[in-house]
Amino acid sequence: MWLVAGLGNPGREYEHNRHNVGFLVADLLAGRTGSRFGRHRRAVADVAEARLGVGADAPALVLAKPLTYMNLSGGPVAGLAAFYKVVPEQIIAVHDELDLPYGVVRTKLGGGEGGHNGLRSVSQSLATKDYLRVRIGIGRPPGRQDPADFVLSDFTPAQRKELDFLVDRAADIVESLIRVGLEPTQNAFHAA
């Protein structure tokens, strides 16, 4: 069993913010697997249970969108991990990343949170940093714009033209992590 947590903020006012790119990837993965989100009865999250492929040996996964707002994402992620008995090494957090240029997607296991409060919450709630991350580059804010304001603003019109491709690539990376693991995924996607 895998747990894929797309990090973001609930509500229409945040729907197209840079901070919500994790939700966009979770939505795409639900569409690809033919699954639908519903409110989980024990965690504050929308959840979709799915299989990555067909057949009894197809990997099972839980797609999650925590509904506690970004800074408190850890509680629902840890609650779902406990409920579904998912070990940290099979948790994938999908999130925006200020320290990567727009359009770059990278994956890693563990490491710091880089000032990302959603990741900090997940690490604290899981009591470990050793979970997978799919980091979707949104770039740094222009000029002196506060990073908090930047992540809560919408993508520019030029960025929106490439956003579907970016979300698609991130979803491909999630699927690759589940199917073949971290190192082959990094070899395949980081060089491209």
C-alpha positions in Angstrom: 0.0 0.0 0.0 1.2 3.5 -0.9 0.0 6.8 0.4 0.3 9.8 -2.0 -0.5 13.1 -0.3 -1.0 16.0 -2.5 -0.4 19.1 -0.3 -2.5 22.2 -0.7 -5.3 24.3 0.8 -9.0 23.6 0.6 -11.5 26.0 -0.8 -12.1 27.7 -4.1 -10.1 30.8 -3.3 -6.9 28.7 -3.2 -7.8 26.3 -6.0 -5.4 27.8 -8.6 -2.6 29.0 -6.2 1.0 27.8 -6.6 0.7 26.2 -3.2 -2.0 23.9 -4.5 -0.1 22.1 -7.2 0.0 19.0 -5.0 -3.8 18.9 -5.1 -3.7 19.2 -8.9 -1.4 16.1 -9.2 -3.6 14.1 -6.8 -6.6 15.0 -8.9 -4.9 13.9 -12.1 -3.8 10.6 -10.5 -7.4 10.0 -9.4 -8.5 10.6 -13.0 -5.8 8.2 -14.4 -6.8 5.4 -12.0 -10.6 6.0 -12.4 -11.0 6.7 -8.7 -13.0 9.4 -7.0 -12.3 11.4 -3.9 -14.6 11.2 -0.9 -14.3 12.5 2.7 -12.4 10.0 4.9 -14.3 9.0 8.0 -11.3 9.2 10.4 -9.0 11.8 8.9 -9.6 15.4 7.8 -8.9 14.6 4.2 -10.4 13.8 0.9 -9.3 10.3 -0.1 -9.4 8.1 -3.2 -8.4 4.4 -3.0 -7.0 3.1 -6.3 -4.8 0.6 -8.0 -2.0 1.5 -10.3 -2.9 -0.8 -13.2 -5.1 -3.8 -13.5 -4.8 -7.2 -11.8 -4.3 -8.5 -8.3 -0.6 -7.6 -8.4 -1.2 -3.9 -9.3 0.1 -1.7 -6.5 -2.6 -0.3 -4.2 -2.5 3.3 -3.3 -4.4 5.9 -1.4 -4.6 9.4 -2.8 -5.1 12.1 -0.2 -5.8 15.8 -0.1 -5.5 17.0 3.5 -8.2 19.5 4.3 -6.6 21.1 7.3 -4.7 23.8 5.3 -1.1 23.5 4.3 0.5 24.3 7.6 -1.4 21.4 9.4 -1.1 18.8 6.7 0.8 16.4 8.9 -2.1 15.3 11.1 -4.2 13.9 8.2 -1.2 12.3 6.5 -0.1 10.6 9.8 -3.7 9.5 10.5 -4.1 8.0 7.1 -0.7 6.3 7.3 -1.8 4.7 10.6 -5.2 3.8 9.3 -3.9 2.1 6.1 -0.7 0.8 7.8 1.6 2.6 5.4 5.3 2.8 6.3 7.0 6.2 5.9 9.1 4.9 3.0 5.9 4.3 1.0 4.5 7.8 1.6 4.9 10.3 -1.2 4.3 14.0 -0.4 3.7 16.1 -3.6 4.3 19.8 -3.0 5.3 23.1 -4.5 9.0 24.0 -4.2 10.3 27.6 -4.1 13.9 26.5 -4.5 13.4 24.9 -7.9 12.8 27.0 -11.1 9.3 26.9 -12.5 8.8 23.7 -14.6 11.4 21.6 -12.8 10.2 18.5 -11.0 12.5 16.5 -8.7 12.1 13.7 -6.3 14.0 12.6 -3.2 13.8 10.7 0.0 14.0 12.6 3.2 16.0 15.8 3.8 15.0 19.1 5.1 11.8 21.0 4.6 13.4 24.2 3.2 11.0 26.4 5.0 7.9 24.6 3.7 5.5 24.5 6.6 3.4 21.7 5.0 6.5 19.4 4.9 7.5 20.5 8.4 4.0 19.5 9.7 4.2 16.1 7.9 7.7 15.4 9.3 6.6 16.3 12.8 3.4 14.2 12.6 5.2 11.2 11.2 8.2 11.7 13.6 10.5 11.2 10.6 11.8 13.0 7.5 12.3 9.7 5.7 9.4 9.8 3.3 9.4 10.5 -0.5 8.8 13.9 -1.9 7.9 15.0 -5.4 9.0 18.6 -5.5 7.3 20.8 -8.2 9.3 23.9 -8.9 7.4 27.2 -8.7 10.5 29.5 -8.6 11.3 32.3 -6.3 9.0 35.4 -5.9 9.9 38.4 -8.1 11.5 41.4 -6.5 10.7 41.8 -2.8 7.5 39.9 -2.8 6.9 38.0 0.4 7.2 34.2 -0.3 4.0 33.6 1.7 2.1 35.9 -0.6 3.8 34.4 -3.7 2.8 30.8 -2.9 -0.8 31.9 -2.3 -1.0 33.7 -5.6 -2.1 32.1 -8.9 0.2 31.0 -11.7 0.9 33.7 -14.3 -0.9 33.3 -17.7 2.4 32.2 -19.3 2.9 29.6 -16.5 -0.7 28.3 -16.9 0.1 27.4 -20.5 2.7 24.9 -19.2 0.9 23.9 -16.0 -0.9 20.8 -17.5 2.5 19.5 -18.7 4.1 20.1 -15.3 1.3 18.4 -13.4 1.4 15.5 -15.9 5.1 15.1 -15.4 4.8 15.1 -11.6 2.1 12.4 -11.8 4.4 10.3 -14.1 7.1 10.6 -11.4 4.7 9.5 -8.7 3.7 6.4 -10.7 7.4 5.7 -11.5 8.3 5.9 -7.8 5.6 3.3 -7.0 6.5 1.0 -9.9 10.3 1.1 -10.0 11.6 3.0 -7.0 13.6 6.1 -6.3 16.9 5.7 -8.1 15.5 4.5 -11.4 12.9 7.3 -11.3 15.6 9.9 -10.6 17.7 8.5 -13.5 14.8 8.6 -15.8 13.3 12.0 -14.9 16.1 14.1 -13.5 18.2 13.9 -16.7 15.3 15.0 -18.9 
